[in-house]
Every structure is written in structure tokens, then in C-alpha cells.
């Protein structure tokens, strides 16, 4: 785990208050690592806060302690009284005047006053920001500890901005043009809302209306299917399959009744929010066991939307694209209601299927190839000793078999198939004539039994086999035409639609609440977008957007939306939109104020720290960064003291301690260009040189009275 620097400000406190503040820090469980402690105190109050320092140094939690003592010191000559607990290894950075002077490190060098428009507190924060980098903290403490009295006055040369605050508006306008561009980037995926959907089949109460209807439909369809199977069996040509028509119609009626019950149920329980008490009663009366209802989980919605915004913004998706993604998610989540599944019932059990089952449907007419069989069998029969009489008898038998395939089948009426019967009888007569002619001309003597007997058997076998094949084929066609195979699937498909509807009922409340949350977030993001658009509407756009400003603008959007996401479960869309407008306006004001003090490219307070980010160093920043981190330690820089404090500094000591620092991110590009010993920080925000001018010997001292008091107390 990376160590971090913890700050403790003891200014404007009494001795007891300082002890209490130190104790509060030590007992704060949210600050587990206090090894690097940066104290801020008034120079005149160090002695008064001695017990607080003892509390900290003896706690066992602090390892390295650096104290920034702010303000002038008293006495003639001026001297700084240092408590023993600070004099035993802690370093002291003395800052008599945070606004400071511009001064070259030389005894005779004149000082130049710096502008005080920012105020001493703002200037002090710049120093504290530098010292709060763990790498700079270590380097500073190690160098101050080598000073004779463990005290030094800081001078700073920081990498400055490349523009003033007035440049922020066009830079922001360029970044806004990209983040507000319609269609730029792609919205990340959001959960579809079916992750915990209904997976088990619908549960029907035994003996309930819907369970009875489903059982009756299954039974009727199974019976009709069984009868159709018997009909297709060739034996039914002779035994018959009575009632096939009625059984098929019964299956149609029960299937229609099941669909009607489900249609009534889905219509009665239709809801786009959550089931009412009356709707629940309707479902229970139908005999459906209600599934467990899903609860809206705000934490899950927050995680989904927060991750969506973070991924989208960091991937470069524009706000219109992200808003469109939220709108689409809301539409997908908004329950359509079970009534929207009524067309699914019609597709599962279409009217066309019911019509085929319910209407009378006769067996298909005899095939057109049957007369050929009649002709051949009659001709073969004439070759027997019975001659033409045998042929006539075979023709009559064949015609009877064809008539049997008509009368035994569903809806079989001879009058309806008279044409087929006449055709087969005529073909049989033609076969008798053909056989007789062949016998007279080609067979002068009667055939022996060994020949005509097999011919007769062949004729009979062919006639019976052809009749049976015709019957099976037409019976199968009749079963298919009635839709019995589809009827078996229809029962399961109808119940599958009911299962899906039950899932809708279970999820309706949670999905509606999540859809409402998505609508609130969409409205808030719309308002953030509108505020940014209005803010830059009159600004001139720079020719090339700056990626640093783009990243900060994305961070602003993320920060403005953070409180909305936290509170997404409550409030109206108007309330969320208004809160987002106020926060966005405030963040823009903070950004401008920060830019006026620290420059356009100084990341504002809400910007995300991008340690380790592989961002390329802008080429235009390279010379200034090298100048700041590689500055001559004796050159003119910002010294945090007043001109009258210079005599208290030891200008004769050599060499002056220096801490040079630059971003670790840019080490590869800068290491060969900066002096050896440069400290590489995890932060990408600061680069520069910190020079530490020691105080003259004797300026700081440990109170002997304190030592005597401590000895007496033992």
C-alpha cells in the first residue's frame, strides 16, 4: 500500500485544544496510516503546544514528522523556542511570511515584493501541496535533519501555467464542443434487467381453473393424437377409427378455452408499475401461485449508473450519447405489462390452428395413381382359369377397396368421391379388356396352375397393399391438415407465455423503480449538459482542444452527478435536475477561481488524481517543466519570508539543500534532462525546485526550563 502524508493543523488552538485535536487524529480509525505526519502550526505557539507534540511522537503511530511553523518569531534578537519533542528528530520548515518575496540566494541580493492578491493562506496551501507528496516529504525531512538546528526556510520554483485565467474559457469551450457533440463515442452497456428473471415454469394450484383448463387441453390433444395414430395404422382400414373427427374438434375446443383463460388473466393483471391488490386476487382466483416479488435495490442501480458514467466519460463518450443510453435503458426497463404478451398467446396458439381443429375436414381424396393399380390387378386376374370373370371380380374387389378407404375415413361420403370411384372402376374394366385381349392373342393354351396361381396372389397382394398404402398416406395427411402436431406444442407454448407473464409480475415493481431512477439520472445529466453549454456559449473555441481540459471537464461531470447517483432512489426528476444545475454551476465557479490563482492547466480541486496515467507530456510544457525542476538553487525564486527575515537565515552555509521533483509519469522523457537526485512523484500536478535555507545557528533552541520541569516531574 502506498504511504500518504497526513496533515494536522494546530493553528488558532490553545494547548488543551491542540492535545484534543492530536488525540482525535490518533483515534480516527479512517486514518490507519499516520507514519508520515505534516504538522502546521504558528511559530509562536510551538512551546504552548508541547503536550500535543509529545502525544503524537510517543503514540507509536508516527514515524516521520515535519512541522511547518508559520509566522514571525519574537525576541531581541528573535529566537524560536522549540519543544523537546520536536527537537528530537522532527524537521521544522519556518515560514515567516507565506506570501514571501522574489529573491536571489545571495547576501547582497535585493528582494522584490510579490503580489498579495491571492492572500497568505492560498500561498501556504501551495507549499503544503508540495510537501504532501510522500516523495517530496521524505526528501525535505532528510535534508532538514542535516541542518544544525533542524530548521530551514523554504524557497520555491514551481512549474507555472502557460496561460492566465482568461484563457480557461476558450479552452473549456473547445473541450465542451467535444463532450457535447451528438453521436461522439459509444455508450457503455447497462444491465438488461433480466438477470434475476423468472426461470421456473409457472406454478398452477392443483384444481384451480387454469390448471384444470391446461390438463383438459393436454388430455384432449393427447387423445386426438392417439386417435390419429390409430387412423394411420393400416388395420384401421378394416376395423375403422370412429370418432376421429369429434376427438379432433374436442382438442380444438379445449385449446381455445385455455387460450381464452390466459387472455383474460393477462388482461386483468396488466400493469406497468406493480400489481394492485385486485390484480393479485384475479391471479389467485385463476389458480396461479404468485412468484416472489423482486425488490428495488438502490445500491445495485447506483453501481450500474455510476459505473456507466465513469466508463463512458473516461472512454470519451459525449453527454448526448450517455443521455441517450440512459433513456434507452429506461425504455427497456419500463414494464410493458402482461397485456403486451397477448399477441404472444395468439402466436403460440393461432386462430388458424383452432380453425383446422374445429372445422369438419374429410380425408383427402384417393390418389390419382390408384386406377393404374386397378388396371394391373384386373388384367392379372384374367390370366387365371376364370378368364374375364376373374378380371371382373378383381376389378369389383379393387373398386370396393377404394370405396372402403373413403367410407372408413373421417368425413367419408361416397357421393363426394364418386369421380374417384368411377375412375378406378373404369380402370378395372379396362384391365379386364386388356387381359382378355392378351390372353386371346398371346396365350393360346390355358396357363398351368404353377403360373396363374402366383399371378392371382400377386394381383391380390398388390391390390391390398396399394389400398393400405393409400389409406396410411391419406390418414397422415389428414392428421397434419388438422394440426395435431402443432396442437401438442401449442399447450406448452401457451404456458410458456404465462410463465413469462409471471416473471413480468414479479419484476414489475423493481423494474419500474429502476426505470424511474434512470429517468432522474437522465434529467440530471441533461441539466449538467445544459449548464456547460450555456457557460461556453459565447466563448471563442480554440483551434485544438487540450486533453487536460477535456479530462477535467469529464471529472466535473462525474463530480456533479455523484450526489445525484447517491440519492437516485428518491426525489422527482425536476428536483434532481435542479440540484445538478446548482452543483455544476458551483463547480464551474470553483474551476475559474482555481485557474485564476494557479493557472489554466492546474487541475481544479474536483479533478481526479491520475497517478501512473500513461498520458504523454504535452510538448509545449517540456521546457517549462525542465526549467522549474532543474532551476539553479541560487537563482531568483519565491522565498517564503519577508525581507526583514533574511538576516535570520544562514547564507554562508554551503551547499544549500535542494529538493527537485517532477512527475513519475514523465520520468522517461525527463530523466536525462534533469539533475541527478531528482525526486519522482506519483502526482502529475507538480514539478519544481524546493530550496531549504537553514536558519542561523542559535535562532532555534530547546527550552532548558522545559527540561528542568520534565526532570522535576519524574
Residue pairs with C-beta under 8 A, 6 or more apart in sequence:
1 33
2 134
2 682
3 33
3 35
3 36
3 134
4 33
4 36
4 134
5 36
5 37
5 38
5 131
5 132
5 133
5 134
5 137
6 25
6 31
6 33
6 34
6 36
6 37
6 38
7 38
7 39
7 40
7 128
7 132
8 21
8 22
8 25
8 37
8 38
8 39
8 40
8 56
9 40
9 41
10 18
10 21
10 22
10 39
10 40
10 41
10 42
10 45
10 49
10 52
11 40
11 41
11 42
11 45
11 70
12 42
13 21
13 45
13 49
14 48
15 48
15 49
15 50
15 51
15 52
18 45
18 48
18 49
18 51
18 52
19 51
19 52
19 55
21 52
22 52
22 53
22 55
22 56
23 55
25 31
25 34
25 56
26 34
26 55
26 56
26 59
26 61
34 59
34 61
34 62
35 61
35 62
35 63
35 64
36 63
36 64
36 134
36 137
36 138
37 56
37 62
37 64
37 65
37 66
38 66
38 68
38 128
38 131
38 132
38 137
39 53
39 56
39 65
39 66
39 67
39 68
40 67
40 68
40 70
40 124
40 128
41 49
41 67
41 68
41 69
41 70
42 69
42 70
42 71
43 69
43 70
43 71
43 72
43 73
43 80
43 94
43 96
44 71
44 72
44 73
44 74
46 53
46 67
46 69
46 80
46 81
46 82
46 83
46 86
47 81
47 82
47 83
47 703
47 706
49 83
50 83
50 84
50 85
50 706
53 83
53 85
53 86
53 90
54 83
54 85
56 62
56 65
56 85
57 65
57 85
57 88
57 90
58 85
64 137
64 138
64 141
65 86
65 89
65 90
65 91
66 90
66 91
66 92
66 93
66 131
66 137
66 140
66 141
66 144
67 86
67 90
67 91
67 92
67 93
68 92
68 93
68 95
68 124
68 127
68 128
68 131
69 80
69 92
69 93
69 94
69 95
69 151
70 95
70 98
70 124
71 95
71 96
72 78
72 96
72 97
72 642
72 645
73 79
73 80
73 94
73 96
73 699
78 648
78 699
79 698
79 699
79 700
79 701
80 92
80 94
80 151
80 695
80 699
80 700
80 701
81 700
81 701
81 702
81 703
82 92
82 149
82 150
82 151
82 700
82 701
82 702
82 703
83 702
83 703
83 706
84 702
84 703
84 706
84 707
84 710
86 92
86 150
87 150
87 700
87 702
89 145
89 150
90 150
91 140
91 141
91 144
91 145
91 147
91 150
91 151
91 152
92 144
92 150
92 151
92 152
92 700
93 127
93 131
93 140
93 144
93 151
93 152
93 153
93 154
93 692
94 151
94 152
94 153
94 641
94 695
95 124
95 127
95 153
95 154
95 640
95 641
96 153
96 640
96 641
96 642
96 645
97 120
97 640
97 641
97 642
97 645
98 120
98 121
98 123
98 124
98 127
98 640
99 114
99 116
99 118
99 119
99 120
99 123
100 114
100 123
100 638
100 639
100 640
100 641
100 642
101 111
101 112
101 113
101 114
101 638
101 639
101 641
101 642
101 643
102 111
102 112
102 113
102 114
102 636
102 637
102 638
102 639
103 109
103 110
103 111
103 112
103 155
103 636
103 637
103 639
103 643
103 646
104 634
104 635
104 636
105 155
105 633
105 634
105 635
105 651
105 656
105 691
105 693
106 634
106 651
107 651
107 652
109 636
111 639
111 643
111 646
112 636
114 638
118 597
122 597
123 640
126 156
126 158
126 598
127 154
127 156
127 640
129 685
129 686
130 136
130 156
130 158
130 661
130 686
130 688
130 690
131 137
131 140
133 661
133 681
133 682
133 683
133 686
134 681
134 682
135 661
135 679
135 680
135 681
135 682
136 659
136 661
136 679
136 681
136 690
138 679
139 659
139 661
139 679
140 659
140 690
140 692
143 152
143 657
143 658
143 659
143 692
144 150
144 151
144 152
144 657
144 692
146 657
147 657
147 692
147 694
147 695
148 694
148 697
149 694
149 695
149 697
149 698
149 699
149 700
149 701
150 700
151 694
151 695
151 699
151 700
152 657
152 692
152 693
152 694
152 695
153 639
153 640
153 641
153 645
153 649
153 692
153 693
153 694
153 695
154 639
154 640
154 690
154 691
154 692
154 693
155 637
155 638
155 639
155 640
155 690
155 691
155 692
155 693
156 637
156 638
156 640
156 688
156 689
156 690
156 691
157 628
157 631
157 635
157 637
157 638
157 688
157 689
157 691
158 628
158 638
158 686
158 687
158 688
159 621
159 624
159 625
159 627
159 628
159 629
159 686
159 687
159 688
160 599
160 624
160 628
161 595
161 598
161 599
161 600
161 601
161 602
162 599
162 600
162 601
162 620
162 621
162 624
163 171
163 599
163 600
163 601
164 596
164 599
164 600
165 592
165 595
165 596
165 599
165 600
167 600
168 549
168 591
168 592
168 595
168 600
169 536
169 539
170 539
170 540
170 541
170 542
171 542
171 545
171 546
171 549
171 600
172 535
172 536
172 539
172 549
172 553
172 591
173 536
173 539
173 540
173 541
173 542
174 541
174 542
174 543
174 544
174 545
174 546
174 549
175 545
175 546
175 549
175 550
175 552
175 553
176 532
176 533
176 535
176 536
176 553
177 536
177 541
177 545
178 184
178 316
178 318
178 545
178 550
179 318
179 319
179 532
179 550
179 553
179 554
179 557
180 318
180 319
180 320
180 529
180 532
180 533
181 318
181 320
182 318
182 320
182 321
183 318
183 320
183 321
184 316
184 317
184 318
184 320
184 321
185 312
185 315
185 316
185 317
185 318
185 321
186 315
186 317
186 321
187 308
187 312
187 317
187 321
187 322
187 324
187 325
187 328
188 307
188 308
188 311
188 312
188 315
188 317
188 325
190 304
190 305
190 308
190 325
190 326
190 329
191 304
192 332
193 332
193 333
193 507
193 511
193 514
194 507
196 294
196 507
197 503
197 507
198 291
198 499
198 500
198 502
198 503
198 506
198 507
200 499
201 495
201 499
202 288
202 495
202 498
202 499
202 501
202 502
203 288
203 289
203 291
204 210
204 211
204 214
204 287
204 288
204 289
205 211
205 287
205 288
205 289
207 287
208 286
208 287
208 288
209 261
209 285
209 286
209 287
210 261
210 262
210 265
210 286
210 287
210 288
210 498
211 287
212 287
213 254
213 257
213 258
213 261
214 258
214 491
214 494
214 495
216 254
216 257
216 258
217 251
217 254
217 255
217 257
217 258
217 491
218 491
219 254
220 247
220 250
220 251
220 253
220 254
220 255
221 251
221 254
221 255
221 484
221 487
221 488
221 490
221 491
222 488
223 247
223 250
223 251
224 244
224 247
224 248
224 250
224 251
224 357
224 482
224 484
224 487
225 484
225 485
225 487
225 488
227 241
227 243
227 244
227 247
227 248
228 244
228 248
228 475
228 478
228 479
228 482
228 484
230 236
230 241
231 241
231 244
231 409
231 410
231 475
231 478
231 479
232 472
232 475
232 476
232 479
233 472
234 468
234 471
234 472
236 408
236 471
236 475
237 404
237 405
237 408
237 467
237 468
237 471
238 404
238 408
240 408
241 408
241 410
244 410
245 360
245 361
245 410
245 411
248 357
248 361
248 410
248 482
248 484
249 357
249 358
251 357
251 484
251 487
252 354
252 356
252 357
252 358
252 487
253 358
255 349
255 353
255 354
255 357
255 487
255 490
255 491
256 349
256 354
256 358
258 349
258 491
258 494
259 345
259 346
259 348
259 349
259 354
259 494
261 286
262 345
262 494
262 497
262 498
263 342
263 345
264 286
265 282
265 283
265 286
265 288
265 338
265 498
265 501
266 338
266 339
266 341
266 342
266 345
266 497
266 498
266 501
267 338
267 339
267 342
268 279
268 282
268 283
269 275
269 279
269 282
269 283
269 338
269 501
269 505
270 337
270 338
270 339
270 340
271 279
271 335
271 337
271 338
271 505
271 508
272 334
272 335
272 336
272 337
272 508
272 512
273 335
273 508
273 509
273 512
274 293
274 508
274 509
274 512
275 283
275 293
275 505
275 508
275 509
280 290
283 290
283 505
284 290
288 498
288 502
290 502
290 505
290 506
291 502
291 503
291 505
291 506
292 506
293 505
293 506
293 509
293 510
294 506
294 507
294 509
294 510
295 509
295 510
296 509
296 510
296 513
296 514
296 569
297 510
298 517
298 568
298 569
301 514
301 517
301 518
301 568
301 569
302 565
302 566
302 568
305 326
305 517
305 518
305 521
305 565
305 568
306 562
306 565
308 322
308 325
308 326
309 322
309 525
309 557
309 558
309 561
309 565
310 558
312 321
312 322
312 325
313 322
313 554
313 557
313 558
314 554
319 525
319 528
319 529
319 532
319 557
320 529
322 525
323 522
323 525
323 526
323 529
326 518
326 519
326 521
326 522
326 525
327 518
327 522
329 515
329 518
330 515
330 518
330 519
330 522
333 511
333 512
333 514
333 515
333 518
334 511
334 512
334 515
335 504
335 507
335 508
335 511
335 512
335 515
336 504
337 504
337 508
338 501
338 504
338 505
341 497
341 500
341 501
341 504
344 497
344 500
345 494
345 497
347 493
348 490
348 493
348 494
348 496
348 497
349 490
349 493
349 494
353 483
353 486
353 487
353 490
356 481
356 482
356 483
357 482
357 483
357 484
357 487
360 411
361 410
361 411
361 478
361 481
361 482
362 409
362 410
362 411
362 412
362 413
362 416
363 405
363 406
363 409
363 410
363 411
363 412
363 474
363 475
363 478
364 474
364 477
364 478
364 481
365 417
365 420
366 402
366 405
366 406
366 417
366 420
366 424
366 470
366 474
367 470
367 473
367 474
370 402
370 420
370 423
370 424
370 466
370 470
371 423
371 424
371 426
371 427
372 427
373 398
373 462
373 463
373 466
374 395
374 398
374 399
374 402
374 424
374 425
374 427
374 428
374 431
374 463
375 427
375 428
375 430
375 431
375 434
376 431
376 459
376 462
377 394
377 395
377 398
377 428
377 431
377 459
377 460
377 462
377 463
378 391
378 392
378 394
378 395
378 398
378 427
378 428
378 429
378 430
378 431
378 432
378 435
378 459
379 391
379 431
379 432
379 434
379 435
379 438
380 394
380 435
380 455
380 456
380 458
380 459
380 462
381 390
381 391
381 393
381 394
381 395
381 431
381 432
381 435
381 456
381 459
382 388
382 390
382 391
382 431
382 432
382 435
382 436
382 438
382 439
383 435
383 438
383 439
383 443
383 447
383 451
383 452
383 455
384 390
384 447
384 452
384 455
384 456
385 446
385 447
385 452
386 393
387 436
387 439
388 432
388 435
388 436
390 456
391 428
391 431
391 432
391 435
391 436
392 428
392 429
392 432
394 428
394 431
394 459
394 460
394 463
395 425
395 427
395 428
395 429
395 431
395 432
396 428
397 463
398 424
398 428
398 463
398 467
399 421
399 424
399 425
399 428
401 463
401 464
401 467
402 420
402 421
402 424
402 467
402 470
403 414
403 421
404 467
405 467
405 470
405 471
405 474
406 412
406 413
406 414
406 416
406 417
406 420
406 421
407 413
407 414
408 471
409 471
409 474
409 475
409 478
410 478
414 421
446 452
447 455
479 485
513 569
517 568
517 569
519 573
520 564
520 568
520 571
520 572
520 573
520 576
521 561
521 564
521 565
521 568
521 576
522 573
523 573
523 574
523 576
523 577
523 580
524 561
524 564
524 576
524 577
524 579
524 580
525 557
525 561
525 580
526 577
527 577
527 578
527 580
527 581
527 584
528 557
528 560
528 561
528 580
528 581
528 584
530 581
531 580
531 581
531 584
531 585
531 588
532 553
532 556
532 557
532 584
532 588
535 588
546 601
546 618
547 615
548 601
548 603
548 618
549 600
549 601
551 607
551 608
551 610
552 591
552 603
552 604
552 607
555 606
555 607
555 608
556 584
556 587
556 588
556 591
556 604
556 606
557 584
558 608
559 583
559 587
559 606
560 580
560 583
560 584
560 587
561 580
563 579
563 583
564 576
564 579
564 580
567 576
568 576
587 604
587 606
590 604
590 605
590 606
591 604
591 606
594 602
594 604
594 605
595 602
595 604
601 621
602 685
603 685
609 683
609 684
609 685
610 665
610 684
611 664
611 665
611 682
611 683
611 684
612 664
612 665
612 682
613 665
613 684
614 665
615 665
615 684
617 625
617 665
617 666
617 669
617 670
622 669
622 670
625 662
625 666
625 670
625 687
626 670
626 673
626 674
628 687
628 688
628 689
629 660
629 661
629 662
629 670
629 674
629 678
629 687
629 688
629 689
630 660
630 673
630 674
630 675
630 689
631 637
631 688
631 689
633 655
633 656
633 658
633 689
633 691
634 656
637 689
637 691
639 693
641 649
647 696
648 695
648 696
648 699
649 693
649 694
649 695
649 696
650 693
650 694
650 695
650 696
650 697
651 693
653 694
656 691
656 692
656 693
657 691
657 692
657 694
658 689
658 690
658 691
658 692
659 679
659 689
659 690
659 692
660 674
660 675
660 677
660 678
660 679
660 688
660 689
660 690
661 678
661 679
661 680
661 681
661 686
661 687
661 688
661 689
661 690
662 670
662 674
662 678
662 679
662 680
662 681
662 687
663 680
663 681
663 683
663 684
663 685
663 686
663 687
664 680
664 681
664 682
665 684
666 684
667 680
670 678
671 678
